[in-house]
Amino acid sequence: MDFSNIVPGMTFEKEFIVEEGDTAVHFGNDRVPVFASPRMIAWIEGTAIGTVAPFLPEGWETVGTSFNLMHMAATPVGMKVRIVAEVTEVKGKLLTYSIKAYDEVDKICEGTHGRAIIELNKFLSKVNAKGNK
């Protein structure tokens, strides 16, 4: 399969509003009602997916493979967060992204994220076979 239409420099960004369910309180840190790293990672994945999804053939998707992120500043409930994902490297089916995230005051995250392009049916077939063992 040819993925030559996916190239370094492609970018995508999304904005979110931090809600109560996005806080560390809901991820086990009961007394810290600020934007949680696990939710930020989920938003990063969704943004990275959006970078290349329109360019993948039918039946192909991406899955996360690595995260190297620094969560550098706390964000309160109600504040807007903007995630920016940029493809920096393409090695066959392996993609590397530069990630940056900002709230309305600070840069709150930077780092890298890896994703792999997968043929969905083949991928799910392997996962289902694994689950049946």
A tleap script that builds the chain and sets N, CA, C and O, in Angstrom:
source leaprc.protein.ff14SB
mol = sequence {
  NMET ASP PHE SER ASN ILE VAL PRO GLY MET
  THR PHE GLU LYS GLU PHE ILE VAL GLU GLU
  GLY ASP THR ALA VAL HIE PHE GLY ASN ASP
  ARG VAL PRO VAL PHE ALA SER PRO ARG MET
  ILE ALA TRP ILE GLU GLY THR ALA ILE GLY
  THR VAL ALA PRO PHE LEU PRO GLU GLY TRP
  GLU THR VAL GLY THR SER PHE ASN LEU MET
  HIE MET ALA ALA THR PRO VAL GLY MET LYS
  VAL ARG ILE VAL ALA GLU VAL THR GLU VAL
  LYS GLY LYS LEU LEU THR TYR SER ILE LYS
  ALA TYR ASP GLU VAL ASP LYS ILE CYS GLU
  GLY THR HIE GLY ARG ALA ILE ILE GLU LEU
  ASN LYS PHE LEU SER LYS VAL ASN ALA LYS
  GLY ASN CLYS
}
set mol.1.N position { 0.848 -1.175 0.000 }
set mol.1.CA position { 0.000 0.000 0.000 }
set mol.1.C position { 0.892 1.235 0.000 }
set mol.1.O position { 1.899 1.280 0.706 }
set mol.2.N position { 0.524 2.222 -0.783 }
set mol.2.CA position { 1.299 3.461 -0.920 }
set mol.2.C position { 0.728 4.544 -0.011 }
set mol.2.O position { -0.452 4.882 -0.099 }
set mol.3.N position { 1.568 5.077 0.855 }
set mol.3.CA position { 1.158 6.157 1.746 }
set mol.3.C position { 1.967 7.421 1.451 }
set mol.3.O position { 2.240 8.206 2.360 }
set mol.4.N position { 2.348 7.621 0.203 }
set mol.4.CA position { 3.193 8.753 -0.167 }
set mol.4.C position { 2.499 10.101 0.024 }
set mol.4.O position { 3.150 11.146 -0.010 }
set mol.5.N position { 1.181 10.082 0.224 }
set mol.5.CA position { 0.464 11.330 0.458 }
set mol.5.C position { 0.552 11.776 1.922 }
set mol.5.O position { 0.063 12.850 2.270 }
set mol.6.N position { 1.166 10.967 2.773 }
set mol.6.CA position { 1.385 11.328 4.174 }
set mol.6.C position { 2.849 11.717 4.316 }
set mol.6.O position { 3.743 10.887 4.155 }
set mol.7.N position { 3.083 12.986 4.620 }
set mol.7.CA position { 4.440 13.534 4.580 }
set mol.7.C position { 4.721 14.403 5.806 }
set mol.7.O position { 3.801 14.943 6.421 }
set mol.8.N position { 5.998 14.530 6.149 }
set mol.8.CA position { 6.352 15.451 7.225 }
set mol.8.C position { 5.840 16.858 6.912 }
set mol.8.O position { 5.803 17.289 5.759 }
set mol.9.N position { 5.453 17.548 7.964 }
set mol.9.CA position { 4.938 18.907 7.828 }
set mol.9.C position { 3.421 18.989 7.914 }
set mol.9.O position { 2.867 20.072 8.101 }
set mol.10.N position { 2.742 17.844 7.777 }
set mol.10.CA position { 1.281 17.853 7.908 }
set mol.10.C position { 0.933 18.193 9.347 }
set mol.10.O position { 1.532 17.652 10.276 }
set mol.11.N position { -0.034 19.089 9.541 }
set mol.11.CA position { -0.431 19.479 10.888 }
set mol.11.C position { -1.944 19.424 11.050 }
set mol.11.O position { -2.701 19.478 10.080 }
set mol.12.N position { -2.350 19.317 12.290 }
set mol.12.CA position { -3.770 19.346 12.634 }
set mol.12.C position { -3.855 19.837 14.062 }
set mol.12.O position { -2.988 19.530 14.879 }
set mol.13.N position { -4.882 20.590 14.367 }
set mol.13.CA position { -5.078 21.009 15.748 }
set mol.13.C position { -6.542 20.974 16.112 }
set mol.13.O position { -7.423 21.130 15.266 }
set mol.14.N position { -6.783 20.763 17.402 }
set mol.14.CA position { -8.136 20.712 17.939 }
set mol.14.C position { -8.166 21.476 19.251 }
set mol.14.O position { -7.170 21.563 19.969 }
set mol.15.N position { -9.333 22.024 19.544 }
set mol.15.CA position { -9.531 22.715 20.816 }
set mol.15.C position { -10.565 21.979 21.651 }
set mol.15.O position { -11.513 21.397 21.124 }
set mol.16.N position { -10.368 22.015 22.947 }
set mol.16.CA position { -11.235 21.357 23.915 }
set mol.16.C position { -11.437 22.302 25.091 }
set mol.16.O position { -10.634 23.209 25.310 }
set mol.17.N position { -12.493 22.093 25.834 }
set mol.17.CA position { -12.715 22.796 27.097 }
set mol.17.C position { -12.579 21.773 28.224 }
set mol.17.O position { -13.203 20.713 28.185 }
set mol.18.N position { -11.770 22.091 29.216 }
set mol.18.CA position { -11.567 21.194 30.347 }
set mol.18.C position { -12.834 21.196 31.206 }
set mol.18.O position { -13.288 22.240 31.673 }
set mol.19.N position { -13.390 19.995 31.403 }
set mol.19.CA position { -14.570 19.812 32.242 }
set mol.19.C position { -14.194 18.987 33.473 }
set mol.19.O position { -13.092 18.445 33.552 }
set mol.20.N position { -15.104 18.901 34.415 }
set mol.20.CA position { -14.839 18.151 35.658 }
set mol.20.C position { -14.343 16.725 35.375 }
set mol.20.O position { -13.434 16.236 36.046 }
set mol.21.N position { -14.943 16.066 34.383 }
set mol.21.CA position { -14.564 14.693 34.053 }
set mol.21.C position { -13.193 14.558 33.424 }
set mol.21.O position { -12.711 13.444 33.214 }
set mol.22.N position { -12.558 15.680 33.120 }
set mol.22.CA position { -11.220 15.681 32.522 }
set mol.22.C position { -10.126 15.899 33.563 }
set mol.22.O position { -8.950 16.007 33.217 }
set mol.23.N position { -10.507 15.962 34.821 }
set mol.23.CA position { -9.537 16.299 35.864 }
set mol.23.C position { -8.884 15.067 36.484 }
set mol.23.O position { -9.359 13.940 36.343 }
set mol.24.N position { -7.789 15.325 37.168 }
set mol.24.CA position { -7.049 14.265 37.850 }
set mol.24.C position { -7.915 13.562 38.898 }
set mol.24.O position { -7.684 12.395 39.212 }
set mol.25.N position { -8.904 14.266 39.433 }
set mol.25.CA position { -9.815 13.672 40.411 }
set mol.25.C position { -10.458 12.412 39.839 }
set mol.25.O position { -10.637 11.424 40.550 }
set mol.26.N position { -10.802 12.451 38.561 }
set mol.26.CA position { -11.487 11.324 37.918 }
set mol.26.C position { -10.526 10.227 37.463 }
set mol.26.O position { -10.950 9.206 36.921 }
set mol.27.N position { -9.242 10.441 37.686 }
set mol.27.CA position { -8.237 9.442 37.325 }
set mol.27.C position { -7.458 8.970 38.549 }
set mol.27.O position { -6.355 8.439 38.426 }
set mol.28.N position { -8.045 9.167 39.737 }
set mol.28.CA position { -7.461 8.614 40.947 }
set mol.28.C position { -6.683 9.571 41.825 }
set mol.28.O position { -6.266 9.189 42.918 }
set mol.29.N position { -6.473 10.802 41.384 }
set mol.29.CA position { -5.766 11.785 42.201 }
set mol.29.C position { -6.824 12.685 42.833 }
set mol.29.O position { -7.055 13.809 42.385 }
set mol.30.N position { -7.461 12.166 43.882 }
set mol.30.CA position { -8.718 12.675 44.420 }
set mol.30.C position { -8.752 14.135 44.832 }
set mol.30.O position { -9.827 14.734 44.853 }
set mol.31.N position { -7.620 14.724 45.157 }
set mol.31.CA position { -7.630 16.102 45.662 }
set mol.31.C position { -7.017 17.102 44.705 }
set mol.31.O position { -6.664 18.207 45.115 }
set mol.32.N position { -6.879 16.731 43.408 }
set mol.32.CA position { -6.227 17.621 42.448 }
set mol.32.C position { -7.165 17.876 41.262 }
set mol.32.O position { -7.090 17.176 40.252 }
set mol.33.N position { -8.042 18.870 41.383 }
set mol.33.CA position { -9.049 19.114 40.341 }
set mol.33.C position { -8.530 19.959 39.178 }
set mol.33.O position { -9.072 21.025 38.887 }
set mol.34.N position { -7.477 19.476 38.517 }
set mol.34.CA position { -6.921 20.146 37.333 }
set mol.34.C position { -6.880 19.157 36.168 }
set mol.34.O position { -7.018 17.949 36.366 }
set mol.35.N position { -6.692 19.668 34.973 }
set mol.35.CA position { -6.617 18.877 33.752 }
set mol.35.C position { -5.640 17.714 33.943 }
set mol.35.O position { -4.484 17.918 34.313 }
set mol.36.N position { -6.119 16.497 33.685 }
set mol.36.CA position { -5.351 15.276 33.938 }
set mol.36.C position { -4.508 14.859 32.731 }
set mol.36.O position { -4.934 14.975 31.582 }
set mol.37.N position { -3.322 14.380 33.019 }
set mol.37.CA position { -2.437 13.884 31.955 }
set mol.37.C position { -3.077 12.771 31.125 }
set mol.37.O position { -2.943 12.796 29.902 }
set mol.38.N position { -3.772 11.785 31.734 }
set mol.38.CA position { -4.383 10.744 30.897 }
set mol.38.C position { -5.385 11.309 29.878 }
set mol.38.O position { -5.452 10.835 28.744 }
set mol.39.N position { -6.158 12.318 30.283 }
set mol.39.CA position { -7.105 12.928 29.348 }
set mol.39.C position { -6.346 13.678 28.252 }
set mol.39.O position { -6.740 13.657 27.086 }
set mol.40.N position { -5.255 14.340 28.639 }
set mol.40.CA position { -4.454 15.059 27.651 }
set mol.40.C position { -3.910 14.084 26.608 }
set mol.40.O position { -3.906 14.387 25.415 }
set mol.41.N position { -3.459 12.930 27.050 }
set mol.41.CA position { -2.951 11.927 26.111 }
set mol.41.C position { -4.059 11.479 25.161 }
set mol.41.O position { -3.817 11.310 23.966 }
set mol.42.N position { -5.256 11.287 25.673 }
set mol.42.CA position { -6.380 10.906 24.805 }
set mol.42.C position { -6.651 11.996 23.768 }
set mol.42.O position { -6.892 11.699 22.598 }
set mol.43.N position { -6.611 13.245 24.194 }
set mol.43.CA position { -6.841 14.348 23.256 }
set mol.43.C position { -5.707 14.449 22.234 }
set mol.43.O position { -5.940 14.779 21.071 }
set mol.44.N position { -4.493 14.165 22.669 }
set mol.44.CA position { -3.350 14.155 21.742 }
set mol.44.C position { -3.554 13.072 20.686 }
set mol.44.O position { -3.345 13.319 19.498 }
set mol.45.N position { -3.958 11.879 21.106 }
set mol.45.CA position { -4.199 10.805 20.141 }
set mol.45.C position { -5.264 11.203 19.128 }
set mol.45.O position { -5.088 11.009 17.926 }
set mol.46.N position { -6.357 11.754 19.613 }
set mol.46.CA position { -7.430 12.152 18.713 }
set mol.46.C position { -6.997 13.217 17.717 }
set mol.46.O position { -7.425 13.213 16.563 }
set mol.47.N position { -6.151 14.120 18.172 }
set mol.47.CA position { -5.653 15.171 17.278 }
set mol.47.C position { -4.693 14.578 16.250 }
set mol.47.O position { -4.770 14.906 15.066 }
set mol.48.N position { -3.796 13.716 16.695 }
set mol.48.CA position { -2.855 13.078 15.762 }
set mol.48.C position { -3.604 12.262 14.712 }
set mol.48.O position { -3.238 12.276 13.536 }
set mol.49.N position { -4.642 11.557 15.129 }
set mol.49.CA position { -5.459 10.787 14.184 }
set mol.49.C position { -6.008 11.712 13.101 }
set mol.49.O position { -5.996 11.372 11.918 }
set mol.50.N position { -6.484 12.867 13.510 }
set mol.50.CA position { -7.064 13.813 12.566 }
set mol.50.C position { -6.085 14.339 11.531 }
set mol.50.O position { -6.492 14.794 10.462 }
set mol.51.N position { -4.807 14.281 11.840 }
set mol.51.CA position { -3.793 14.760 10.898 }
set mol.51.C position { -3.768 13.933 9.616 }
set mol.51.O position { -3.645 14.485 8.522 }
set mol.52.N position { -3.883 12.617 9.746 }
set mol.52.CA position { -3.713 11.754 8.571 }
set mol.52.C position { -4.963 10.997 8.154 }
set mol.52.O position { -5.009 10.464 7.046 }
set mol.53.N position { -5.983 10.935 9.013 }
set mol.53.CA position { -7.180 10.144 8.701 }
set mol.53.C position { -7.775 10.453 7.322 }
set mol.53.O position { -8.167 9.524 6.617 }
set mol.54.N position { -7.855 11.724 6.913 }
set mol.54.CA position { -8.441 12.001 5.598 }
set mol.54.C position { -7.614 11.465 4.418 }
set mol.54.O position { -8.097 11.407 3.288 }
set mol.55.N position { -6.365 11.078 4.697 }
set mol.55.CA position { -5.455 10.648 3.632 }
set mol.55.C position { -5.243 9.137 3.601 }
set mol.55.O position { -4.493 8.633 2.766 }
set mol.56.N position { -5.898 8.418 4.502 }
set mol.56.CA position { -5.759 6.957 4.537 }
set mol.56.C position { -6.814 6.313 3.640 }
set mol.56.O position { -7.945 6.792 3.565 }
set mol.57.N position { -6.444 5.225 2.960 }
set mol.57.CA position { -7.430 4.502 2.160 }
set mol.57.C position { -8.492 3.863 3.059 }
set mol.57.O position { -8.269 3.657 4.252 }
set mol.58.N position { -9.629 3.558 2.478 }
set mol.58.CA position { -10.701 2.866 3.194 }
set mol.58.C position { -10.150 1.593 3.840 }
set mol.58.O position { -9.435 0.822 3.199 }
set mol.59.N position { -10.486 1.380 5.112 }
set mol.59.CA position { -10.051 0.174 5.804 }
set mol.59.C position { -8.713 0.307 6.521 }
set mol.59.O position { -8.235 -0.661 7.114 }
set mol.60.N position { -8.114 1.465 6.478 }
set mol.60.CA position { -6.838 1.703 7.148 }
set mol.60.C position { -7.024 2.754 8.243 }
set mol.60.O position { -7.799 3.697 8.082 }
set mol.61.N position { -6.313 2.586 9.348 }
set mol.61.CA position { -6.383 3.490 10.499 }
set mol.61.C position { -4.980 3.657 11.061 }
set mol.61.O position { -4.023 3.080 10.545 }
set mol.62.N position { -4.863 4.455 12.128 }
set mol.62.CA position { -3.597 4.527 12.857 }
set mol.62.C position { -3.836 4.146 14.308 }
set mol.62.O position { -4.929 4.333 14.843 }
set mol.63.N position { -2.796 3.608 14.935 }
set mol.63.CA position { -2.827 3.276 16.354 }
set mol.63.C position { -1.591 3.859 17.030 }
set mol.63.O position { -0.523 3.962 16.425 }
set mol.64.N position { -1.757 4.237 18.294 }
set mol.64.CA position { -0.647 4.802 19.042 }
set mol.64.C position { 0.393 3.749 19.382 }
set mol.64.O position { 0.061 2.609 19.706 }
set mol.65.N position { 1.659 4.148 19.304 }
set mol.65.CA position { 2.760 3.233 19.617 }
set mol.65.C position { 3.704 3.781 20.685 }
set mol.65.O position { 4.354 3.008 21.389 }
set mol.66.N position { 3.787 5.103 20.812 }
set mol.66.CA position { 4.714 5.660 21.809 }
set mol.66.C position { 4.293 7.071 22.193 }
set mol.66.O position { 3.653 7.793 21.429 }
set mol.67.N position { 4.684 7.429 23.417 }
set mol.67.CA position { 4.436 8.774 23.937 }
set mol.67.C position { 5.665 9.214 24.708 }
set mol.67.O position { 6.142 8.486 25.578 }
set mol.68.N position { 6.180 10.383 24.408 }
set mol.68.CA position { 7.258 10.994 25.174 }
set mol.68.C position { 6.852 12.452 25.375 }
set mol.68.O position { 7.190 13.323 24.573 }
set mol.69.N position { 6.126 12.697 26.455 }
set mol.69.CA position { 5.490 13.991 26.666 }
set mol.69.C position { 5.862 14.571 28.018 }
set mol.69.O position { 6.050 13.841 28.992 }
set mol.70.N position { 5.966 15.886 28.068 }
set mol.70.CA position { 6.120 16.600 29.330 }
set mol.70.C position { 4.853 17.407 29.557 }
set mol.70.O position { 4.482 18.238 28.728 }
set mol.71.N position { 4.186 17.162 30.686 }
set mol.71.CA position { 3.021 17.957 31.086 }
set mol.71.C position { 3.580 19.038 31.999 }
set mol.71.O position { 3.927 18.769 33.149 }
set mol.72.N position { 3.667 20.268 31.484 }
set mol.72.CA position { 4.487 21.306 32.108 }
set mol.72.C position { 3.731 22.310 32.957 }
set mol.72.O position { 4.352 23.021 33.747 }
set mol.73.N position { 2.408 22.395 32.824 }
set mol.73.CA position { 1.664 23.388 33.600 }
set mol.73.C position { 0.245 22.889 33.832 }
set mol.73.O position { -0.326 22.183 33.001 }
set mol.74.N position { -0.309 23.266 34.969 }
set mol.74.CA position { -1.670 22.864 35.332 }
set mol.74.C position { -2.692 23.771 34.654 }
set mol.74.O position { -2.449 24.957 34.433 }
set mol.75.N position { -3.856 23.171 34.326 }
set mol.75.CA position { -4.945 23.900 33.675 }
set mol.75.C position { -6.222 23.679 34.481 }
set mol.75.O position { -6.577 22.538 34.776 }
set mol.76.N position { -6.919 24.767 34.843 }
set mol.76.CA position { -8.145 24.617 35.629 }
set mol.76.C position { -9.348 24.226 34.776 }
set mol.76.O position { -9.342 24.361 33.553 }
set mol.77.N position { -10.369 23.741 35.456 }
set mol.77.CA position { -11.652 23.440 34.817 }
set mol.77.C position { -12.188 24.724 34.174 }
set mol.77.O position { -12.095 25.810 34.746 }
set mol.78.N position { -12.749 24.571 32.976 }
set mol.78.CA position { -13.349 25.692 32.264 }
set mol.78.C position { -12.438 26.353 31.263 }
set mol.78.O position { -12.902 27.131 30.430 }
set mol.79.N position { -11.157 26.068 31.320 }
set mol.79.CA position { -10.216 26.699 30.407 }
set mol.79.C position { -10.114 25.904 29.107 }
set mol.79.O position { -10.271 24.684 29.094 }
set mol.80.N position { -9.849 26.618 28.021 }
set mol.80.CA position { -9.678 26.009 26.704 }
set mol.80.C position { -8.269 25.450 26.570 }
set mol.80.O position { -7.299 26.060 27.021 }
set mol.81.N position { -8.169 24.270 25.937 }
set mol.81.CA position { -6.879 23.648 25.621 }
set mol.81.C position { -6.815 23.432 24.114 }
set mol.81.O position { -7.763 22.939 23.504 }
set mol.82.N position { -5.679 23.808 23.522 }
set mol.82.CA position { -5.455 23.607 22.094 }
set mol.82.C position { -4.296 22.649 21.910 }
set mol.82.O position { -3.196 22.891 22.405 }
set mol.83.N position { -4.545 21.551 21.194 }
set mol.83.CA position { -3.529 20.534 20.904 }
set mol.83.C position { -3.099 20.709 19.449 }
set mol.83.O position { -3.939 20.845 18.560 }
set mol.84.N position { -1.791 20.705 19.212 }
set mol.84.CA position { -1.233 20.819 17.867 }
set mol.84.C position { -0.359 19.593 17.608 }
set mol.84.O position { 0.577 19.319 18.359 }
set mol.85.N position { -0.673 18.861 16.540 }
set mol.85.CA position { 0.107 17.680 16.147 }
set mol.85.C position { 0.704 17.929 14.770 }
set mol.85.O position { -0.002 18.341 13.849 }
set mol.86.N position { 1.992 17.683 14.628 }
set mol.86.CA position { 2.672 17.828 13.336 }
set mol.86.C position { 3.444 16.555 13.028 }
set mol.86.O position { 4.241 16.094 13.845 }
set mol.87.N position { 3.211 15.991 11.861 }
set mol.87.CA position { 3.986 14.827 11.419 }
set mol.87.C position { 5.412 15.306 11.158 }
set mol.87.O position { 5.627 16.222 10.363 }
set mol.88.N position { 6.383 14.688 11.826 }
set mol.88.CA position { 7.780 15.082 11.638 }
set mol.88.C position { 8.598 14.018 10.919 }
set mol.88.O position { 9.659 14.310 10.367 }
set mol.89.N position { 8.096 12.768 10.927 }
set mol.89.CA position { 8.844 11.697 10.269 }
set mol.89.C position { 7.874 10.616 9.806 }
set mol.89.O position { 6.925 10.261 10.505 }
set mol.90.N position { 8.140 10.104 8.608 }
set mol.90.CA position { 7.372 8.986 8.063 }
set mol.90.C position { 8.377 7.926 7.640 }
set mol.90.O position { 9.215 8.165 6.771 }
set mol.91.N position { 8.289 6.747 8.262 }
set mol.91.CA position { 9.149 5.614 7.902 }
set mol.91.C position { 8.226 4.462 7.559 }
set mol.91.O position { 7.851 3.684 8.436 }
set mol.92.N position { 7.858 4.345 6.300 }
set mol.92.CA position { 6.914 3.308 5.893 }
set mol.92.C position { 5.569 3.566 6.534 }
set mol.92.O position { 4.904 4.558 6.237 }
set mol.93.N position { 5.166 2.651 7.428 }
set mol.93.CA position { 3.883 2.785 8.125 }
set mol.93.C position { 4.034 3.400 9.521 }
set mol.93.O position { 3.057 3.480 10.266 }
set mol.94.N position { 5.230 3.829 9.878 }
set mol.94.CA position { 5.466 4.410 11.199 }
set mol.94.C position { 5.550 5.927 11.100 }
set mol.94.O position { 6.304 6.473 10.295 }
set mol.95.N position { 4.763 6.592 11.934 }
set mol.95.CA position { 4.685 8.046 11.926 }
set mol.95.C position { 5.183 8.593 13.260 }
set mol.95.O position { 4.900 8.030 14.317 }
set mol.96.N position { 5.923 9.689 13.201 }
set mol.96.CA position { 6.336 10.404 14.410 }
set mol.96.C position { 5.754 11.801 14.338 }
set mol.96.O position { 5.789 12.457 13.296 }
set mol.97.N position { 5.215 12.246 15.472 }
set mol.97.CA position { 4.600 13.562 15.575 }
set mol.97.C position { 5.321 14.418 16.602 }
set mol.97.O position { 5.788 13.914 17.623 }
set mol.98.N position { 5.411 15.708 16.328 }
set mol.98.CA position { 5.744 16.693 17.341 }
set mol.98.C position { 4.416 17.142 17.935 }
set mol.98.O position { 3.476 17.462 17.208 }
set mol.99.N position { 4.350 17.164 19.249 }
set mol.99.CA position { 3.119 17.530 19.945 }
set mol.99.C position { 3.369 18.766 20.789 }
set mol.99.O position { 4.378 18.871 21.487 }
set mol.100.N position { 2.426 19.702 20.711 }
set mol.100.CA position { 2.424 20.855 21.599 }
set mol.100.C position { 0.991 21.069 22.061 }
set mol.100.O position { 0.046 20.858 21.301 }
set mol.101.N position { 0.836 21.489 23.310 }
set mol.101.CA position { -0.491 21.795 23.831 }
set mol.101.C position { -0.411 23.099 24.621 }
set mol.101.O position { 0.577 23.382 25.300 }
set mol.102.N position { -1.476 23.877 24.510 }
set mol.102.CA position { -1.535 25.186 25.147 }
set mol.102.C position { -2.884 25.356 25.837 }
set mol.102.O position { -3.914 24.932 25.312 }
set mol.103.N position { -2.873 25.975 27.011 }
set mol.103.CA position { -4.139 26.460 27.537 }
set mol.103.C position { -4.198 27.955 27.202 }
set mol.103.O position { -3.419 28.426 26.374 }
set mol.104.N position { -5.080 28.684 27.811 }
set mol.104.CA position { -5.246 30.092 27.456 }
set mol.104.C position { -4.133 30.978 28.006 }
set mol.104.O position { -4.088 32.170 27.705 }
set mol.105.N position { -3.228 30.402 28.816 }
set mol.105.CA position { -2.153 31.180 29.424 }
set mol.105.C position { -0.773 30.619 29.089 }
set mol.105.O position { 0.142 31.375 28.761 }
set mol.106.N position { -0.620 29.290 29.170 }
set mol.106.CA position { 0.694 28.654 29.086 }
set mol.106.C position { 0.767 27.591 28.000 }
set mol.106.O position { -0.249 27.063 27.547 }
set mol.107.N position { 2.015 27.289 27.589 }
set mol.107.CA position { 2.259 26.022 26.908 }
set mol.107.C position { 2.217 24.975 28.002 }
set mol.107.O position { 2.960 25.075 28.978 }
set mol.108.N position { 1.358 23.965 27.859 }
set mol.108.CA position { 1.180 22.996 28.940 }
set mol.108.C position { 1.802 21.635 28.641 }
set mol.108.O position { 1.950 20.806 29.538 }
set mol.109.N position { 2.168 21.405 27.371 }
set mol.109.CA position { 2.731 20.107 27.021 }
set mol.109.C position { 3.575 20.232 25.764 }
set mol.109.O position { 3.270 21.014 24.864 }
set mol.110.N position { 4.641 19.444 25.723 }
set mol.110.CA position { 5.390 19.265 24.480 }
set mol.110.C position { 6.041 17.899 24.511 }
set mol.110.O position { 6.312 17.337 25.573 }
set mol.111.N position { 6.286 17.379 23.318 }
set mol.111.CA position { 6.934 16.087 23.222 }
set mol.111.C position { 6.691 15.439 21.880 }
set mol.111.O position { 6.410 16.111 20.888 }
set mol.112.N position { 6.803 14.120 21.864 }
set mol.112.CA position { 6.613 13.368 20.627 }
set mol.112.C position { 5.614 12.240 20.852 }
set mol.112.O position { 5.401 11.772 21.971 }
set mol.113.N position { 5.020 11.830 19.758 }
set mol.113.CA position { 4.034 10.745 19.775 }
set mol.113.C position { 4.265 9.900 18.532 }
set mol.113.O position { 4.461 10.438 17.442 }
set mol.114.N position { 4.244 8.586 18.687 }
set mol.114.CA position { 4.390 7.671 17.556 }
set mol.114.C position { 3.078 6.977 17.257 }
set mol.114.O position { 2.316 6.645 18.164 }
set mol.115.N position { 2.820 6.759 15.970 }
set mol.115.CA position { 1.634 6.028 15.524 }
set mol.115.C position { 2.040 5.100 14.389 }
set mol.115.O position { 3.010 5.355 13.675 }
set mol.116.N position { 1.285 4.024 14.235 }
set mol.116.CA position { 1.507 3.083 13.136 }
set mol.116.C position { 0.245 3.029 12.286 }
set mol.116.O position { -0.870 3.038 12.806 }
set mol.117.N position { 0.437 2.972 10.985 }
set mol.117.CA position { -0.683 2.796 10.052 }
set mol.117.C position { -0.978 1.303 9.982 }
set mol.117.O position { -0.084 0.491 9.743 }
set mol.118.N position { -2.239 0.956 10.192 }
set mol.118.CA position { -2.616 -0.464 10.210 }
set mol.118.C position { -3.814 -0.710 9.292 }
set mol.118.O position { -4.669 0.156 9.102 }
set mol.119.N position { -3.843 -1.915 8.735 }
set mol.119.CA position { -5.027 -2.367 8.004 }
set mol.119.C position { -5.988 -2.901 9.060 }
set mol.119.O position { -5.705 -3.915 9.697 }
set mol.120.N position { -7.115 -2.232 9.250 }
set mol.120.CA position { -7.981 -2.477 10.389 }
set mol.120.C position { -8.448 -3.930 10.504 }
set mol.120.O position { -8.350 -4.511 11.585 }
set mol.121.N position { -8.950 -4.530 9.431 }
set mol.121.CA position { -9.453 -5.905 9.518 }
set mol.121.C position { -8.354 -6.883 9.914 }
set mol.121.O position { -8.581 -7.764 10.743 }
set mol.122.N position { -7.181 -6.741 9.339 }
set mol.122.CA position { -6.053 -7.612 9.671 }
set mol.122.C position { -5.646 -7.425 11.133 }
set mol.122.O position { -5.390 -8.399 11.841 }
set mol.123.N position { -5.588 -6.189 11.573 }
set mol.123.CA position { -5.233 -5.857 12.946 }
set mol.123.C position { -6.230 -6.470 13.929 }
set mol.123.O position { -5.838 -7.127 14.894 }
set mol.124.N position { -7.526 -6.250 13.676 }
set mol.124.CA position { -8.556 -6.769 14.577 }
set mol.124.C position { -8.609 -8.290 14.577 }
set mol.124.O position { -8.906 -8.903 15.602 }
set mol.125.N position { -8.321 -8.900 13.431 }
set mol.125.CA position { -8.282 -10.353 13.353 }
set mol.125.C position { -7.199 -10.901 14.296 }
set mol.125.O position { -7.431 -11.874 15.014 }
set mol.126.N position { -6.030 -10.277 14.289 }
set mol.126.CA position { -4.937 -10.711 15.178 }
set mol.126.C position { -5.306 -10.499 16.638 }
set mol.126.O position { -5.034 -11.352 17.483 }
set mol.127.N position { -5.925 -9.359 16.933 }
set mol.127.CA position { -6.315 -9.074 18.317 }
set mol.127.C position { -7.370 -10.067 18.790 }
set mol.127.O position { -7.297 -10.566 19.913 }
set mol.128.N position { -8.342 -10.352 17.942 }
set mol.128.CA position { -9.385 -11.310 18.314 }
set mol.128.C position { -8.825 -12.712 18.516 }
set mol.128.O position { -9.250 -13.425 19.425 }
set mol.129.N position { -7.874 -13.112 17.677 }
set mol.129.CA position { -7.236 -14.423 17.837 }
set mol.129.C position { -6.484 -14.482 19.154 }
set mol.129.O position { -6.505 -15.503 19.842 }
set mol.130.N position { -5.831 -13.409 19.499 }
set mol.130.CA position { -5.107 -13.330 20.778 }
set mol.130.C position { -6.078 -13.470 21.943 }
set mol.130.O position { -5.789 -14.156 22.924 }
set mol.131.N position { -7.229 -12.816 21.830 }
set mol.131.CA position { -8.228 -12.868 22.885 }
set mol.131.C position { -8.843 -14.240 23.060 }
set mol.131.O position { -9.355 -14.555 24.135 }
set mol.132.N position { -8.803 -15.066 22.022 }
set mol.132.CA position { -9.385 -16.407 22.091 }
set mol.132.C position { -8.411 -17.442 22.638 }
set mol.132.O position { -8.785 -18.604 22.800 }
set mol.133.N position { -7.179 -17.053 22.926 }
set mol.133.CA position { -6.189 -18.009 23.441 }
set mol.133.C position { -6.335 -18.192 24.928 }
set mol.133.O position { -5.586 -18.960 25.532 }
savepdb mol mol.pdb
quit
